[in-house]
Amino acid sequence: MNTGSDEPGEVAVAVNKMKARQHERTGHRLGSRAPEFIKARRVLHLSWQVGVFLVGLAVVGVGIIMLPLPGPGWVVIFGGMAIWATEFVWAQLVLRWTKRKVTEAAQRALDPRVRRRNIALTATGLVIVGVLVGVYLWKFGLVMPWKIQGQ
């Protein structure tokens, strides 16, 4: 190869340096966290990945079912994503993005202007609900809605 092109070894060194910088920046390396003896055997590693995917899929599926039902649906979904993130780079990247967005939202929520706005909106909503409850009690008394007779 000529001197102007990258040698295969140089490309590998550059990729490893890039991964090391990414690891230093984030504190976590991307990729499989399976034990070394599993990663060393291709068939075993593939079956490990299939198992992790199926377990994560089951957890995410339960979380999706919990969304309209009582229960911590989003927490369970993110738990399934965390299971996938132990093995798959795409899930690690999705979780990093989600953590970053949640942190940004928490920082925005701590802004005094945003807090004042949220308090004002909450107070307004409570006043509206209070007025509606008051009108209902004035008109119908303490009667359950399903026992109201037509006039």
Residue, then its C-alpha position, 0 to 999 in steps of 0.5 A: m500500500n502507498t504511504g498516503s493510505d491507511e494501513p489496516g493496523e492504523v485503522a484499528v488503532a484509530v478506532n481503538k483510540m476513538k473507543a477509549r476517548q468515548h469510554e473516558r467521556t462517558g465512563h462506560r464502554l459500548g458493547s457486550r458485557a457478557p463474561e469473557f468465556i461466553k464472548a470467546r465462543r461465537v455460538l455461546h455468545l449468539s445464544w447469550q444475545v438471543g436470551v438477553f433479547l428475549v428476556g428484555l423483550a418480555v420485560v418491555g412487553v409487560g411494561i407496554i401492557m402496564l401503560p394503560l393499566p395500573g402499574p409503573g409501565w414506563v419504569v418497567i419499559f426502561g428496565g427492559m431497555a436496561i436489560w438490552a443495554t447489557e448486550f446491545v449498543w443500540a440500546q445503550l445509545v437509546l438509554r444514554w439519550t434518554k438519561r440526557k433528556v431526563t436530566e435536561a428536563a429536571q434542570r429545566a424544572l428547577d428553573p425558578r421561572v418554570r417553577r412559578r409557571n407550574i405552580a400558577l398552572t396547578a393553582t389555576g387547575l385546582v381552582i377550576v376543579g374546585v368550582l366544578v365540584g362546588v357547582y355539582l354539589w350545589k345542583f345535585g347535592l351529595v348524590m353519586p352521578w349514577k343515581i341522578q334522576g332525570q327531571 
